[in-house]
Every structure is written in structure tokens, then in C-alpha cells.
């Protein structure tokens, strides 16, 4: 485990680990499913969405993924040079 991965939140790490299992490091997922797989807690959907946005920004800031939204879907691409 490298130091970048150690500084990520557990929710961001869950997203990154999910990318490992996808062909070409590409994940297309609906927002509710991404909330579930990241294991973001939140008794309210608004709280969970806010936390999810933080996780995605965190991964982008570390130059690990690129992310775009198309409606309710997130398209997340692994852009890091290493495999986790």
C-alpha cells in the first residue's frame, strides 16, 4: 500500500478498489449504486451524496481517476499509472 492510498478516506479507497475489478479501469455506475459500493454512511440521501462528491473529488485531486457525470450515472476512469 503506498502513501497516497493511505491518505485516502476509506470511502475513496472502496471506489478505487472497485475500479480494479473492471476492464480497462472504467466504471459506469448509477449514483445510488456508487453510494452503496463506496459504503458512504448517511441516514439521509443528501448527506450520502455530499460525502460521495467529496470522495470523488479526493480521487481526482490525487490524479487517480477522472470522473464525469451523465445524468444519474458516474463514469469513473482509472488514470493512475499503477494498479492497486
Protein Blocks (a to p, Z undefined) as FASTA:
>chain_A
ZZklmmpcfklmmmmmmmmmpghhiacddfklmmmmnopacfbfklmmmmmmmmmmmmmm
nopaccddehjbccdddfbfbdZZ
